Amino acid sequence: MTEIEQKIKDIKQSFRQMMDGQVAQSMRQKGVDYHLNWGATLPRLREMADEIKAQPMPNGFDNSTEWIYSLAIALWKENIRECKILATMLMPSDKLLPEVADIWMEQTETVEIAEQLAFNLMQHVPYAAEKAFLWISSADDLPQICGYHILSRLFMRKQEPNERGINEFMDQALAALQSPTPSLSKAAMQSIIHFADMGLMYERIAHSAIHSIGLDFI
């Protein structure tokens, strides 16, 4: 058994100690169905990620970044909720290749994982805006949800899009607001709110766009 395989085994065993049946049951009742779901809370998974990063690097790796990257890749391959979330928390944002980000997005099957991918990882990669704009133009809901959450975080950091980006964002967001998928329309609205918070010009653009489709700005 390799160091990675042993570590994955140890991590999966530790999930048993975090098991929260009520959380897992609540997710199932809401239609969130994973192959395996221990119901571990996000704060506990964050603690676990920090603990793993602080542990000594095993033999056979050139540096700790290589070790953590390899572990994150292996964790993502596990069809287990906690493994995928942990992978997004561990993956070094400056090492995630754009093509690997696309693969992870394609393999994302729940709103929760799409959100965690955005919050924990994708908002920090060097090409965050590029992927966000690509994903909000997707025909599928989950890439759009992830994309809008990425943009929300970028807008919160005052990363302003150019004129073309503003027009593209508003066109896509207005369509998403009218989606029958609540999690998508909510993600789009949140991104518009953070867009408006960047300044008076952005606020006016957002208000005008929202009113053009007969909605009220929150």
N, C-alpha and C positions, 0 to 999 in steps of 0.2 A: 504493500500500500504506500502510495506517495505521500509527501507531506501535505499536499493539497487535499487529497482524499481523506487523510486522517483528520485534518482540521474540519472538513465539511462534516464528517461523521460526528466529531465532538460538538460542533455547533448544533447539528440537528438533535442530538441527545439533550443539549441544554434547553432546547425549546420546550421540552416536556415540563421543565421546572417553571416556565413562564406561562404555561397553559391557562387560558382564561375561557372556560366554556361559555360563559355568558356573552362575551365579545364575539366569539365564533358563531354562536347561535343567532345573535342579533344580525350579524352579517348575512347569514343564510336566509333569515326572514326578509331581509331587504333585497334579496336576489343576488347577493355577492357570493358566488360559489367558486371555491378553489379546490384543486385536487387534494391539497392538505392545508389545513388552516388551524394553527394552535391558538389563535386569538391573542397573541402577544401584543402588548400596547406599544405604540410608537416611541414613547419616552424610554421604555425598557430596551427596545431595539437600538435606539441611539446610544444608550449607555453601553450596550454590548459592542457596537461598532467602535466606540472610543476605547473600550478595553482591548479589543483586538488590535487596534492601531498601536497601542502602548506596549503590547507584548513583544518579546524578542523575536527577531526574524529567524526562521529555521535555516538550516544549511541548504545549499544548493541554489540560492538566489543571490544575485549581485548586489541588490540593495532592497531596502524595505518597500520602496514604491513598486518594484517588480513583484514582490511577494503579495502585497495588497491588491495590485491589479489582477494578478493571476487568481487570487482567491475570489475577488468580485466576479470575474468571468465565470468561474466554476459555480459560484452560488446562484448566479442568474439562471444557469442551465437547469437548476432544480425546480421542479414544478410545485413549489411550496411558497405560500404567501410570504412567510418570514424571511426565507432565503432571498427572494427577489427584492424585498424592501431593504434588507441588509446590504445587498449588492449595490443598490443605489446610494447607500450611505457610505460605503467603503471605496467605491471606484474613484481614483484620483481624476478630478475633472480635466486636468491638463494632459492626461494620457488617453482619454476616451476618443478614439478615432471617429470621424463623422459616419463612416460606414457601419461601425459597430453600434453607434447611437441609433441608426436607422433599423438595424436588426433588432435591437432591444425594443424599439417602438413597435415594430411589426409583431413582436412576440408578446406584447402587452395585451392582456385580455380583460382587465377590470379598470373601472374608473379610479379606484384607490391606487393601483400601481401606476397609472398614468399621472396621477397627482404627485405621488412620491418621486417618480422619475423627474418631474419638473422641479419640485421643491428641493430635493436633495442633491441633484446632479446637473440637470440640463441648464438650469439658470446660470450655472457657474462656468460652463465650457466656453472656449474662445469664440465659437461659432453659434452661440445661443440664439441670437436674433435671426440668423439665416435659417436655422432649423425651425424656429417658431413660425416664421412666415411661410415656410414650406408646409408645415404640418397643419396650420389653420386653413390651408387651401385644399386639404385632403377631403375625399368624399366620405371618409369614415369618421365617426364621432370621437374615438379615443385619441387619435393624433391631434385633432382639433382641441380637445380638452387640455391635453398636455401643452400644446402651443400657446393657448391663451393664458395658462398659468405661468408659463415662461415669460411671456410678454408682461404680465402683471408685475412680476418681480423686476424685470428690466425697467419698466416705467417707474416703479418705486425707487429705483436707483437713479432716476432722472436720465436714463438713456433714451434720448429723443430720436425718433425715426425721421428720415428725410421726407420731403413732400410726397414722393411716390409711395414711400412706406406708409405714410398717414392715410393716403387714399386707399391703398390695398387693405390696410388694417380695418378701416371703417367699413369698406364694402363687405369683407368677410364677416366682421363682427355683427353687422346688422342682419345678415342672413342667419348667423348662429343664434342670435337673440330670438328668432322666430322658429327655432328648432323645437320639435316635440320632445326632445331629450332634455329633461330639467338640468342635469349636470353640465350639459354643453351650454345651454342658454345662461346658466349661472356663471360659468367660467368666463364667457364672453362679456357679460355685464360687469364682472369684477375687473376685467382688463380695461374696459372703457372707463370705469370709475378711477382707476389708477392713472390712466392716460389723461383724464381731465385734471387730476391733481398736480400735473406737471406745470401748470401755469394757466393764465387767463385765456390765451389763444387756444390751448388744447381744450379747456373747459367749454369754450364757445363752439368749437368744432363738434365736441361730443354731444352737447345739448341739441344742436341743430340736427345732427344725424339721428339721434334718438327720437326726436319729435317728428322727423320725416316719415317714420314708420308707425306713428301713432302711439308711441310709448312715452311714459314719463320717466325722467331721469331720477334715479334713486339718490 
